[in-house]
Amino acid sequence: MAENQDGQEKSEEPTSKRLQDAKKKGQVARSRELNTMAITLIGGMALVGMSGHFGEGLSEIMSSNFSIPRADIYEPMAMLRRLLAAIKDALLMLVPFFVVVIAVAVLSAVSLGGIAFSGQAMAPKLSKLNPITGMKRVFSVKGLIELLKALGKFFLIGGATALTLWLTLEDYIRLSNMELGPAVSELASLIGWSFVLIATTLIVIAFIDIPFQLWNHKRELKMTKQEVREEMKDTEGRPEVKGRIRNLQREIAMRRMMEEVPKADVVVTNPTHYAVALRYDQFSMRAPKVVAKGKDLVAANIRNVASEHDVPLIESPMLARAIYFHTEIGEFIPAGLYLAVAKLLAYLFQLKVYQTEGGLKPHQPQDLQIPEELQVPESDT
């Protein structure tokens, strides 16, 4: 089991943040064997597919340069110009092949660990010059795997190369009896198929190396329990900071709620333990809405603010508890409480008429019906 510098056991799987940080540093799973296999295999197949193109190109270059005009013999710079022209023609002929190989090299490199560009990965590290650290890398599980891969590649590629040469020896000998153009085309085809046959042996190495690289990358990023705890603290915040944030959020929510109390039409109380502020606009609301509610000290603050702004206070313990426990701030009251609240609002309207115009003083309704499913006994609060 891997351990960190403090000797703690790395038993925990890497978190998503750990994986993201590693990718930013350029630490991603890479398989050189996959890259080598893809370049060799696809490059060989491209060479086979372009053998006719290469044959024609080489034939033109050789035929044009093996016959030299008499005037060029006496001009010192003529041969240099012909050499440069031949090099230019050869490079242009090889451009499609180079494009294929470069594309395969890039795609195979990023297919396993994805695209990861990091300046930190390219920065020089003096720790790599430490011979002790270097010896540890050599005599490690990864070093042993690399040694076994090197031996495997040596025997597989060596055996495949010897077998390919033995099978195609007669074809190579037969080239000496062919015309130049067909011989060059056939040679390119033979070399290409030889590359393909040799590259197939690398598939075995790649299929062994890919799971190992994924496993080793994950193993190197494993974390100790302490590292996981520290990361969770850094990600989610320290407990004291989170507590302070929650307190600030509660204070802001409380301040906003208190700002809504003066806009309420009525505050229903318990009378001391609970207070619920309701607001109703018949033109824009389908039912009365709870704009503030609180218990004990908060309830006292709601009552004080309501008194300061002449918002009516009505004692109705059962109704106050029912609204408090079954409705959140900003929600409409339950349908089962429509009738009870409507009686309160009607009483308030009559009371306002009495205060402005006189007449018989209305009596506060005492028989407010609370559905059984919405009733909250005082003993439960």
DOPA-91367 format. One line per field, with one value per residue (C-alpha): residue number from 0; x, y negated, z negated. Coordinates in nm, 2 decimals, padded with zeros to 4 digits. Layout:
<sites>
num: c(NUM, ...)
X: c(X, ...)
Y: c(Y, ...)
Z: c(Z, ...)
</sites>
This chain:
<sites>
num: c(0, 1, 2, 3, 4, 5, 6, 7, 8, 9, 10, 11, 12, 13, 14, 15, 16, 17, 18, 19, 20, 21, 22, 23, 24, 25, 26, 27, 28, 29, 30, 31, 32, 33, 34, 35, 36, 37, 38, 39, 40, 41, 42, 43, 44, 45, 46, 47, 48, 49, 50, 51, 52, 53, 54, 55, 56, 57, 58, 59, 60, 61, 62, 63, 64, 65, 66, 67, 68, 69, 70, 71, 72, 73, 74, 75, 76, 77, 78, 79, 80, 81, 82, 83, 84, 85, 86, 87, 88, 89, 90, 91, 92, 93, 94, 95, 96, 97, 98, 99, 100, 101, 102, 103, 104, 105, 106, 107, 108, 109, 110, 111, 112, 113, 114, 115, 116, 117, 118, 119, 120, 121, 122, 123, 124, 125, 126, 127, 128, 129, 130, 131, 132, 133, 134, 135, 136, 137, 138, 139, 140, 141, 142, 143, 144, 145, 146, 147, 148, 149, 150, 151, 152, 153, 154, 155, 156, 157, 158, 159, 160, 161, 162, 163, 164, 165, 166, 167, 168, 169, 170, 171, 172, 173, 174, 175, 176, 177, 178, 179, 180, 181, 182, 183, 184, 185, 186, 187, 188, 189, 190, 191, 192, 193, 194, 195, 196, 197, 198, 199, 200, 201, 202, 203, 204, 205, 206, 207, 208, 209, 210, 211, 212, 213, 214, 215, 216, 217, 218, 219, 220, 221, 222, 223, 224, 225, 226, 227, 228, 229, 230, 231, 232, 233, 234, 235, 236, 237, 238, 239, 240, 241, 242, 243, 244, 245, 246, 247, 248, 249, 250, 251, 252, 253, 254, 255, 256, 257, 258, 259, 260, 261, 262, 263, 264, 265, 266, 267, 268, 269, 270, 271, 272, 273, 274, 275, 276, 277, 278, 279, 280, 281, 282, 283, 284, 285, 286, 287, 288, 289, 290, 291, 292, 293, 294, 295, 296, 297, 298, 299, 300, 301, 302, 303, 304, 305, 306, 307, 308, 309, 310, 311, 312, 313, 314, 315, 316, 317, 318, 319, 320, 321, 322, 323, 324, 325, 326, 327, 328, 329, 330, 331, 332, 333, 334, 335, 336, 337, 338, 339, 340, 341, 342, 343, 344, 345, 346, 347, 348, 349, 350, 351, 352, 353, 354, 355, 356, 357, 358, 359, 360, 361, 362, 363, 364, 365, 366, 367, 368, 369, 370, 371, 372, 373, 374, 375, 376, 377, 378, 379, 380)
X: c(00.00, 00.13, 00.23, 00.29, 00.60, 00.46, 00.42, 00.04, -00.13, -00.29, -00.61, -00.87, -00.96, -00.87, -01.15, -01.27, -01.09, -00.77, -00.81, -00.88, -00.58, -00.36, -00.48, -00.40, -00.04, -00.02, -00.05, -00.27, -00.26, -00.05, 00.06, 00.37, 00.30, -00.04, 00.12, 00.40, 00.15, -00.09, 00.19, 00.35, 00.03, -00.15, 00.17, 00.24, -00.12, -00.08, 00.25, 00.07, -00.21, 00.02, 00.27, 00.15, 00.19, 00.54, 00.64, 00.54, 00.70, 01.03, 01.04, 01.00, 01.27, 01.51, 01.45, 01.48, 01.80, 01.98, 01.99, 02.19, 02.19, 02.54, 02.51, 02.47, 02.80, 03.00, 02.79, 02.91, 02.57, 02.35, 02.40, 02.31, 01.99, 01.90, 01.96, 01.74, 01.47, 01.48, 01.46, 01.16, 00.98, 01.04, 00.91, 00.60, 00.55, 00.57, 00.34, 00.02, 00.21, 00.34, -00.01, -00.15, 00.13, 00.11, -00.27, -00.24, 00.04, -00.17, -00.50, -00.33, -00.16, -00.47, -00.71, -00.62, -00.59, -00.75, -00.60, -00.39, -00.16, 00.03, 00.32, 00.40, 00.47, 00.72, 00.90, 01.24, 01.24, 01.56, 01.43, 01.46, 01.84, 01.85, 02.02, 01.85, 01.51, 01.62, 01.72, 01.39, 01.21, 01.43, 01.38, 01.00, 00.69, 00.67, 01.04, 00.99, 00.69, 00.89, 01.17, 00.92, 00.77, 01.11, 01.20, 00.86, 00.89, 01.24, 01.14, 00.80, 00.94, 01.25, 01.06, 00.80, 01.08, 01.27, 00.95, 00.85, 01.19, 01.18, 00.84, 00.91, 01.27, 01.18, 00.97, 01.27, 01.49, 01.23, 01.25, 01.59, 01.42, 01.15, 01.14, 01.23, 00.88, 00.70, 01.00, 00.98, 00.60, 00.64, 00.92, 00.70, 00.42, 00.65, 00.79, 00.44, 00.30, 00.61, 00.54, 00.18, 00.28, 00.54, 00.30, 00.04, 00.27, 00.27, -00.11, -00.04, 00.20, -00.05, -00.34, -00.12, 00.02, -00.31, -00.47, -00.14, -00.11, -00.47, -00.41, -00.08, -00.21, -00.50, -00.26, -00.03, -00.32, -00.46, -00.51, -00.48, -00.79, -00.63, -00.59, -00.95, -01.07, -00.85, -00.97, -01.34, -01.27, -01.10, -01.38, -01.68, -01.53, -01.41, -01.68, -01.63, -01.65, -01.96, -02.12, -02.05, -02.20, -02.51, -02.55, -02.51, -02.77, -03.01, -02.96, -03.03, -03.33, -03.46, -03.41, -03.59, -03.88, -03.91, -03.92, -04.24, -04.42, -04.53, -04.69, -04.90, -05.28, -05.29, -05.06, -05.21, -05.06, -05.06, -05.05, -04.68, -04.51, -04.60, -04.67, -04.77, -04.80, -05.05, -05.10, -05.38, -05.45, -05.77, -05.66, -05.32, -05.34, -05.55, -05.52, -05.36, -04.98, -04.75, -04.50, -04.34, -04.35, -04.16, -04.14, -04.06, -03.81, -03.88, -04.25, -04.20, -04.01, -04.28, -04.54, -04.33, -04.28, -04.65, -04.75, -04.51, -04.67, -05.04, -05.07, -05.36, -05.27, -05.53, -05.50, -05.60, -05.38, -05.51, -05.50, -05.15, -05.01, -05.18, -05.03, -04.69, -04.64, -04.81, -04.69, -04.35, -04.27, -04.38, -04.64, -05.02, -05.21, -05.35, -05.70, -05.83, -05.77, -05.94, -06.26, -06.10, -05.87, -06.16, -06.35, -06.05, -06.01, -06.39, -06.37, -06.08, -06.27, -06.57, -06.35, -06.19, -06.54, -06.64, -06.33, -06.39, -06.78, -06.89, -07.19, -07.20, -06.86, -06.79, -06.69, -06.38, -06.48, -06.41, -06.54, -06.27, -06.29, -05.95, -05.96, -05.84, -05.55, -05.42, -05.47, -05.15, -05.22, -05.03, -04.86, -04.69, -04.53)
Y: c(00.00, -00.34, -00.59, -00.96, -01.14, -01.12, -00.75, -00.77, -00.50, -00.62, -00.40, -00.65, -00.68, -01.02, -01.28, -01.46, -01.77, -01.58, -01.44, -01.79, -01.94, -01.66, -01.73, -02.10, -01.99, -01.77, -01.45, -01.23, -00.87, -00.82, -00.50, -00.53, -00.18, -00.28, -00.58, -00.36, -00.09, -00.34, -00.53, -00.21, -00.04, -00.33, -00.46, -00.12, -00.10, -00.46, -00.35, -00.06, -00.28, -00.54, -00.30, -00.38, -00.75, -00.70, -00.48, -00.74, -01.02, -00.84, -00.73, -01.09, -01.21, -00.94, -00.96, -01.34, -01.34, -01.04, -01.21, -01.53, -01.78, -01.86, -02.23, -02.14, -01.95, -02.28, -02.49, -02.46, -02.55, -02.33, -02.01, -02.20, -02.34, -01.99, -01.85, -02.11, -02.05, -01.68, -01.73, -01.97, -01.72, -01.44, -01.64, -01.74, -01.37, -01.28, -01.55, -01.34, -01.06, -01.31, -01.45, -01.11, -01.01, -01.34, -01.32, -00.96, -01.06, -01.34, -01.14, -00.84, -01.06, -01.22, -00.92, -00.78, -01.08, -01.35, -01.69, -01.84, -02.13, -02.25, -02.49, -02.32, -01.99, -02.15, -02.34, -02.18, -01.99, -01.97, -01.68, -01.46, -01.52, -01.35, -01.01, -00.85, -00.94, -00.81, -00.48, -00.45, -00.50, -00.23, 00.03, -00.01, 00.17, -00.07, -00.02, 00.36, 00.33, 00.11, 00.36, 00.65, 00.44, 00.36, 00.73, 00.82, 00.57, 00.69, 01.05, 00.98, 00.72, 00.92, 01.24, 01.06, 00.89, 01.21, 01.39, 01.11, 01.10, 01.48, 01.47, 01.18, 01.26, 01.40, 01.09, 00.86, 01.08, 01.06, 00.68, 00.70, 00.84, 00.56, 00.23, -00.08, -00.22, 00.10, 00.21, -00.11, -00.08, 00.29, 00.20, -00.06, 00.19, 00.46, 00.22, 00.10, 00.45, 00.54, 00.24, 00.35, 00.71, 00.58, 00.33, 00.60, 00.75, 00.41, 00.45, 00.71, 00.48, 00.19, 00.39, 00.48, 00.13, -00.06, 00.10, 00.07, -00.30, -00.36, -00.16, -00.32, -00.68, -00.62, -00.46, -00.76, -01.00, -00.80, -01.00, -00.95, -00.99, -01.31, -01.45, -01.38, -01.56, -01.86, -01.88, -01.86, -02.15, -02.35, -02.27, -02.31, -02.57, -02.56, -02.49, -02.83, -03.01, -02.81, -02.89, -03.26, -03.24, -03.07, -03.34, -03.62, -03.44, -03.41, -03.78, -03.89, -03.67, -03.80, -04.16, -04.10, -03.93, -04.22, -04.46, -04.28, -04.30, -04.67, -04.56, -04.29, -04.32, -04.13, -03.95, -03.63, -03.55, -03.26, -03.51, -03.50, -03.19, -03.23, -03.51, -03.50, -03.80, -03.77, -03.99, -03.97, -04.16, -04.05, -04.18, -04.00, -03.71, -03.40, -03.36, -03.53, -03.49, -03.44, -03.73, -03.66, -03.41, -03.34, -03.18, -03.32, -03.61, -03.64, -03.64, -03.92, -04.12, -04.07, -04.19, -04.50, -04.59, -04.54, -04.76, -05.04, -05.04, -05.00, -04.65, -04.47, -04.20, -03.92, -03.64, -03.31, -03.03, -02.74, -02.94, -03.08, -02.74, -02.59, -02.85, -02.85, -02.47, -02.42, -02.72, -02.86, -03.23, -03.34, -03.07, -03.09, -02.95, -02.60, -02.58, -02.43, -02.77, -02.99, -03.02, -03.10, -03.36, -03.51, -03.56, -03.74, -03.97, -04.04, -04.13, -04.37, -04.53, -04.58, -04.71, -04.97, -05.09, -05.12, -05.32, -05.56, -05.58, -05.46, -05.23, -04.89, -04.76, -04.42, -04.13, -03.93, -03.58, -03.31, -03.01, -02.98, -02.63, -02.46, -02.13, -01.84, -01.76, -02.11, -02.14, -02.15, -02.09, -02.32, -02.02, -01.94, -02.28)
Z: c(00.00, 00.10, -00.18, -00.18, -00.31, -00.67, -00.65, -00.64, -00.44, -00.11, -00.12, 00.01, 00.38, 00.53, 00.52, 00.83, 00.71, 00.68, 01.03, 01.17, 00.99, 01.12, 01.47, 01.44, 01.34, 01.65, 01.44, 01.66, 01.76, 02.08, 02.26, 02.48, 02.60, 02.73, 02.91, 03.06, 03.17, 03.33, 03.52, 03.64, 03.74, 03.90, 04.05, 04.21, 04.35, 04.49, 04.65, 04.81, 04.93, 05.07, 05.22, 05.58, 05.51, 05.36, 05.66, 05.91, 05.72, 05.67, 06.03, 06.15, 05.91, 06.01, 06.38, 06.38, 06.18, 06.34, 06.68, 06.66, 06.95, 07.09, 07.00, 06.63, 06.62, 06.67, 06.42, 06.06, 05.90, 06.13, 05.92, 05.60, 05.76, 05.88, 05.53, 05.37, 05.62, 05.56, 05.18, 05.23, 05.45, 05.20, 04.91, 05.11, 05.19, 04.82, 04.69, 04.69, 04.51, 04.25, 04.19, 04.12, 03.89, 03.69, 03.66, 03.53, 03.29, 03.14, 03.12, 02.97, 02.71, 02.59, 02.62, 02.28, 02.05, 02.26, 02.35, 02.07, 02.13, 01.83, 01.79, 01.46, 01.63, 01.86, 01.58, 01.49, 01.16, 00.96, 00.77, 01.08, 01.06, 00.72, 00.78, 00.48, 00.61, 00.95, 00.81, 00.63, 00.96, 01.13, 00.85, 00.82, 00.94, 01.23, 01.31, 01.31, 01.54, 01.78, 01.78, 01.86, 02.13, 02.29, 02.29, 02.43, 02.71, 02.79, 02.83, 03.00, 03.24, 03.30, 03.37, 03.59, 03.79, 03.85, 03.95, 04.18, 04.35, 04.39, 04.55, 04.78, 04.87, 05.21, 05.29, 05.21, 05.44, 05.72, 05.72, 05.90, 06.21, 06.23, 06.40, 06.19, 06.15, 06.05, 05.84, 05.63, 05.59, 05.49, 05.25, 05.07, 05.05, 04.90, 04.65, 04.55, 04.50, 04.30, 04.08, 04.04, 03.94, 03.69, 03.55, 03.48, 03.22, 03.04, 02.99, 02.72, 02.54, 02.56, 02.42, 02.13, 02.08, 02.10, 01.79, 01.60, 01.67, 01.56, 01.24, 01.17, 01.23, 00.99, 00.74, 00.74, 00.68, 00.39, 00.07, -00.30, -00.53, -00.66, -00.31, -00.23, -00.54, -00.47, -00.11, -00.23, -00.47, -00.19, 00.06, -00.17, -00.40, -00.76, -01.02, -01.18, -00.85, -00.74, -01.08, -01.03, -00.68, -00.80, -01.07, -00.82, -00.59, -00.88, -00.97, -00.61, -00.58, -00.92, -00.81, -00.48, -00.67, -00.91, -00.62, -00.50, -00.83, -00.79, -00.46, -00.62, -00.67, -01.00, -01.24, -01.40, -01.74, -01.99, -02.17, -02.29, -02.14, -01.77, -01.53, -01.17, -00.94, -00.65, -00.35, -00.09, 00.23, 00.39, 00.73, 00.75, 00.50, 00.52, 00.14, -00.16, -00.17, -00.47, -00.46, -00.80, -01.08, -01.40, -01.73, -02.08, -02.04, -01.66, -01.73, -01.98, -01.72, -01.46, -01.71, -01.80, -01.44, -01.36, -01.66, -01.54, -01.20, -01.31, -01.17, -01.36, -01.60, -01.65, -01.91, -01.76, -01.90, -01.69, -01.37, -01.44, -01.51, -01.20, -00.97, -01.14, -01.10, -00.76, -00.56, -00.47, -00.42, -00.08, -00.04, -00.03, -00.32, -00.29, -00.13, -00.46, -00.63, -00.37, -00.57, -00.90, -00.75, -00.55, -00.88, -01.03, -00.72, -00.72, -01.09, -01.02, -00.74, -00.97, -01.24, -01.00, -00.90, -01.26, -01.35, -01.06, -01.04, -01.38, -01.43, -01.60, -01.71, -01.55, -01.76, -01.69, -01.56, -01.82, -01.63, -01.37, -01.23, -01.18, -00.98, -01.20, -00.97, -01.01, -01.39, -01.60, -01.97, -02.21, -02.37, -02.04, -02.01)
</sites>
